[in-house]
Amino acid sequence: MHNQEHIHFFDLEVQNNRLSPRKGVRDQDAFGIHILNDGNRILKDYSFKKITVKNVYAPKPILKEKGEQAFNGLEVAGIRFFSSFNTKNNIKSIQDVLIEDCYFTNLQRLGVHIKHGGGSKSHTSNKQNSNSDIVLRNNKFYKTGGTCILPIRTYNCLIEKNIFDRPGDNSDPRMANRGSAVWTWTCYNTVIQYNDCLHIRGYLDSHGIHIDHNNVNTFIQYNYMEDCEGGFVEILGGNKNFVYRFNLSINDGWRANPKWKTSNHTIWLNNVVPKGKHYPTENYVYNNTVYVDQPYKTSIDIKAENSYIYNNIFCAINNANIGNKQVHIDTNDTDLFVSNNLYHGSVNPLCI
């Protein structure tokens, strides 16, 4: 859908298993449905209901051996929204999107990809440089090779009551084998709630819900996470005001990567950004329950400013261990408030 708006999709099955090159299309691209805005105006009003999207693959697989740049360049998605770069005299975005009661399966990397190319900040606001007012509700994702929902530069996004089952899958060798249920980047005002995040896999990242770089106002609440290979909390550099609250984490963080000693985390707050370091700040982790009854050890790494971890329950039994693999704290001379947590079983005393 090229520079079109007011479009409603329902009761469709879409497949796009590309096996050969096609003129004018990158060999590493494939989409089930593609909403493209490269014109000169704001496009509005899209809904997707009872859509099945499956078997979406590019003819050129990008495997983990190809490195980080190749992974980031692989944007194969079931449904993709893209607005190109804004200039002073050409402001564009995609607004008012609802994706509800849809099913996504057997996708090379992404389920839903929502991306804006950005723009000149001297002429536009964060909202103008974002796709905005997006709701994803009551969808099921099963065996996606990467992340189920990947918003990049969104403003006001609600993700709720979805089932994310086996992100980061590798049952097809063309799959990326690295993901999380949701993975946000440079997003504003994001609420992720009442979702099930199950059996997440991947050689990197692959926590329940992954807050990547430079997000503002992110709320992760009332989610159920189980058997997520990377771990429970993942927050990377440049984020401001994120909240993990009222979530339940069961047996998350068991990955054993021989090239990365502490590749599995219960809590991971990290200050690394693509260029240099930028500590995440105003970090709140409270009223969560973390339960582990499998025989592995997790890490707790906090490289963040102004962090508050309180009113959580940490339970580790049956030779499980929370924090005994490593606890590392770097607050950059700011507050770290840890209080009123309940510990049961083998939990590193440095967590207290």
Residue pairs with C-beta under 8 A, 6 or more apart in sequence:
1 7
1 33
1 34
1 35
1 36
2 36
2 38
3 36
3 37
3 38
3 39
3 43
4 43
5 43
5 44
5 45
5 46
6 44
6 45
6 46
7 35
7 45
7 46
8 46
8 47
8 48
8 49
9 33
9 46
9 47
9 48
9 49
9 51
10 47
10 48
10 49
10 50
10 51
11 49
11 50
11 51
12 51
12 52
13 51
13 52
13 53
13 54
14 32
14 33
14 51
14 52
14 53
14 54
14 78
15 32
15 53
15 54
15 55
15 56
16 30
16 31
16 32
16 55
16 56
16 57
17 30
17 55
17 56
17 57
18 30
18 57
18 58
18 59
19 59
20 59
21 27
21 59
26 58
27 58
27 59
27 60
28 58
28 60
28 62
28 73
28 74
28 75
28 76
29 58
29 75
29 76
30 56
30 57
30 58
30 59
30 76
30 108
31 56
31 76
31 77
31 78
31 79
31 80
32 53
32 56
32 77
32 78
32 79
33 48
33 51
33 53
33 78
33 79
33 80
34 79
34 80
34 82
35 43
35 46
35 79
35 80
35 81
35 82
35 94
36 82
37 43
37 82
37 83
37 84
37 92
37 93
37 94
38 82
38 83
38 84
38 92
39 92
40 90
40 91
40 92
41 91
41 92
42 91
42 92
42 93
42 94
42 95
43 92
43 93
43 94
43 95
44 94
44 95
44 96
45 95
45 96
46 94
46 96
46 97
46 98
47 97
47 98
47 99
47 100
48 79
48 98
48 99
48 100
48 102
49 98
49 100
49 101
49 102
50 101
50 102
51 79
51 99
51 102
51 103
52 102
52 103
52 104
52 105
53 78
53 79
53 102
53 103
53 104
53 105
53 107
53 111
54 78
54 103
54 104
54 105
54 106
54 107
55 106
55 107
56 76
56 77
56 78
56 106
56 107
56 108
57 76
57 107
57 108
57 172
57 174
58 74
58 76
58 108
58 174
61 108
61 173
61 174
62 70
62 71
62 73
62 74
62 176
63 173
63 176
63 177
64 71
64 176
64 177
64 178
64 203
71 176
71 178
74 108
74 109
74 146
74 176
75 109
75 110
75 113
75 115
76 107
76 108
76 109
76 110
77 107
77 109
77 110
77 111
77 112
77 113
77 150
78 104
78 107
78 110
78 111
78 112
78 144
79 99
79 111
79 112
79 113
80 110
80 112
80 113
80 114
80 115
81 94
81 97
81 113
81 114
81 115
81 131
82 113
82 115
82 116
82 117
83 92
83 93
83 94
83 115
83 116
83 117
83 131
84 92
84 117
85 117
85 118
85 119
86 92
86 93
86 117
86 118
86 119
86 120
86 123
86 124
86 128
86 129
87 119
87 120
87 123
88 120
88 123
91 119
91 124
91 128
93 116
93 128
93 129
93 130
93 131
93 132
94 114
94 116
94 131
94 132
95 131
95 132
95 133
96 133
97 114
97 131
97 133
97 134
97 135
98 135
98 137
99 112
99 135
99 136
99 137
99 139
100 135
100 136
100 137
100 138
100 139
101 137
101 138
101 139
102 139
102 140
103 139
103 140
103 142
104 111
104 112
104 139
104 140
104 141
104 142
104 144
104 148
105 141
105 142
105 143
105 144
106 143
106 172
107 143
107 144
107 145
107 146
108 145
108 146
108 172
108 174
108 175
108 176
109 144
109 145
109 146
109 147
109 175
109 176
109 179
110 144
110 146
110 147
110 148
110 149
110 150
111 139
111 141
111 144
111 147
111 148
111 149
112 136
112 148
112 149
112 150
113 150
113 152
114 131
114 134
114 149
114 150
114 151
114 152
114 154
114 157
115 131
115 150
115 151
115 152
115 153
116 129
116 130
116 131
116 152
116 153
116 154
117 153
118 129
118 153
118 186
119 128
119 129
121 129
126 155
126 188
126 216
127 155
127 188
129 153
130 153
130 154
130 155
130 187
130 188
131 153
131 154
131 155
132 154
132 155
132 156
133 155
133 156
134 151
134 154
134 156
134 157
134 158
135 157
135 158
135 160
136 149
136 157
136 158
136 159
136 160
136 162
137 158
137 159
137 160
137 161
137 162
138 161
138 162
139 162
139 163
140 162
140 163
140 165
141 148
141 149
141 162
141 163
141 164
141 165
141 167
141 181
142 163
142 165
142 166
143 165
143 166
143 169
143 171
144 166
144 167
144 168
144 169
144 175
144 179
145 168
145 169
145 170
145 172
145 174
145 175
145 176
145 177
145 179
146 167
146 168
146 175
146 176
146 178
146 179
147 167
147 168
147 179
147 180
147 181
147 182
147 183
147 210
148 162
148 164
148 167
148 179
148 181
148 182
149 159
149 162
149 164
149 181
149 182
149 183
150 182
150 183
150 184
150 185
151 157
151 182
151 184
151 185
151 187
151 190
152 184
152 185
152 186
152 187
153 185
153 186
153 187
154 184
154 187
154 188
154 190
155 187
155 188
155 189
156 188
156 189
157 184
157 187
157 189
157 190
157 191
158 190
158 191
158 193
159 182
159 190
159 191
159 192
159 193
159 195
160 191
160 192
160 193
160 194
160 195
161 193
161 194
161 195
162 181
162 195
162 196
163 195
163 196
163 198
164 181
164 182
164 195
164 196
164 197
164 198
164 200
165 196
165 198
165 199
166 198
166 199
166 200
166 201
167 179
167 180
167 181
167 197
167 200
167 201
167 202
167 206
168 176
168 177
168 178
168 179
168 180
168 200
168 201
168 202
168 206
168 229
169 175
169 177
169 201
170 177
170 201
177 201
177 202
177 203
178 202
178 203
178 204
178 205
178 206
179 200
179 201
179 202
179 205
179 206
180 197
180 200
180 202
180 205
180 206
180 207
180 208
180 209
180 210
180 228
180 230
180 234
181 195
181 197
181 200
181 208
181 209
181 225
182 192
182 195
182 209
182 210
183 205
183 209
183 210
183 212
184 190
184 210
184 211
184 212
184 215
184 218
185 212
185 213
185 214
185 215
186 213
186 214
186 215
187 215
187 216
187 218
188 215
188 216
188 217
189 216
189 217
190 215
190 217
190 218
190 219
191 219
191 221
192 209
192 218
192 219
192 220
192 221
192 223
193 219
193 220
193 221
193 222
193 223
194 222
194 223
195 209
195 223
195 224
196 223
196 224
196 226
197 208
197 209
197 223
197 224
197 225
197 226
197 228
198 225
198 226
198 227
198 228
199 226
199 227
199 228
200 206
200 207
200 208
200 227
200 228
200 229
200 230
201 229
202 229
202 230
203 255
203 257
204 230
204 257
204 263
205 230
205 234
206 228
206 229
206 230
206 255
207 228
207 230
207 231
207 232
207 233
207 234
207 252
207 253
207 265
207 268
208 223
208 225
208 228
208 231
208 232
208 234
208 247
208 249
208 252
209 220
209 223
209 225
209 234
210 234
211 218
211 220
211 234
211 235
211 236
211 239
211 242
212 236
213 236
213 237
213 238
213 239
213 273
213 274
213 278
214 237
214 238
214 239
214 273
214 278
215 238
215 239
215 240
215 242
216 239
216 240
216 241
217 240
217 241
217 242
218 239
218 241
218 242
218 243
219 242
219 243
219 245
220 242
220 243
220 244
220 245
220 247
221 243
221 244
221 245
221 246
221 247
222 246
222 247
223 247
223 248
224 247
224 248
224 250
225 232
225 247
225 248
225 249
225 250
225 252
226 249
226 250
226 251
226 252
227 250
227 251
227 252
228 249
228 252
228 253
229 253
229 254
229 255
229 264
230 252
230 253
230 255
230 263
230 264
230 265
231 252
231 253
231 255
231 264
231 265
231 266
231 267
231 268
231 298
232 247
232 249
232 252
232 253
232 265
232 266
232 267
232 288
232 290
233 244
233 265
233 266
233 267
233 268
233 269
233 285
234 265
234 268
235 242
235 268
235 269
235 270
235 280
235 283
235 304
236 270
236 272
236 273
236 280
237 270
237 271
237 272
237 273
237 277
237 278
237 279
237 280
238 273
238 278
238 280
239 280
239 281
239 283
240 280
240 281
240 282
241 281
241 282
242 280
242 282
242 283
242 284
243 284
243 285
243 286
244 284
244 285
244 286
244 288
245 284
245 285
245 286
245 287
245 288
246 287
246 288
247 288
247 289
248 288
248 289
248 291
249 266
249 288
249 289
249 290
249 291
250 291
250 292
251 291
251 292
251 293
251 294
252 266
252 290
252 292
253 264
253 265
253 266
253 292
253 296
253 298
253 299
254 264
254 294
254 296
254 298
255 263
255 264
256 263
256 264
256 296
257 263
257 264
261 325
261 326
262 299
262 301
262 325
262 326
262 328
264 296
264 298
264 299
264 325
265 298
265 299
265 300
265 301
266 290
266 298
266 299
266 300
266 314
266 322
266 323
267 285
267 300
267 301
267 302
267 309
268 299
268 300
268 301
269 280
269 283
269 301
269 302
269 303
269 304
269 307
270 280
270 301
270 303
270 304
271 277
271 278
271 279
271 280
271 303
271 304
271 330
271 332
279 303
279 304
279 305
279 332
279 334
280 304
280 305
281 304
281 305
281 306
281 334
282 305
282 306
283 304
283 305
283 306
283 307
283 308
284 307
284 308
285 307
285 308
285 309
285 310
285 312
286 308
286 309
286 310
286 311
286 312
287 311
287 312
288 312
288 313
289 312
289 313
289 315
290 312
290 313
290 314
290 315
290 322
291 313
291 315
292 298
292 315
292 316
292 317
292 320
292 321
292 322
293 316
293 317
293 318
293 320
294 318
294 320
295 318
295 319
295 320
296 320
296 321
297 320
297 321
297 322
297 323
297 324
297 325
298 321
298 322
298 323
298 324
298 325
299 323
299 325
299 326
299 327
299 328
300 322
300 323
300 326
300 327
300 328
300 348
300 350
300 351
301 326
301 327
301 328
302 328
302 329
302 330
302 331
302 336
303 328
303 330
303 332
304 330
304 331
304 332
305 331
305 332
305 334
305 335
306 334
306 335
307 331
307 335
307 336
307 337
308 335
308 337
309 336
309 337
309 338
309 339
309 341
310 337
310 338
310 339
310 340
310 341
311 339
311 340
311 341
312 341
312 342
313 341
313 342
313 344
314 322
314 341
314 342
314 343
314 344
314 347
314 351
315 343
315 344
315 345
315 347
316 322
316 344
316 345
316 346
316 347
317 344
317 345
317 346
319 346
320 345
320 346
321 346
321 347
321 348
322 345
322 346
322 347
322 348
322 351
323 347
323 348
323 350
323 351
324 346
324 348
327 348
327 350
327 351
329 336
329 350
338 351
338 352
341 351
341 352
343 351
343 352
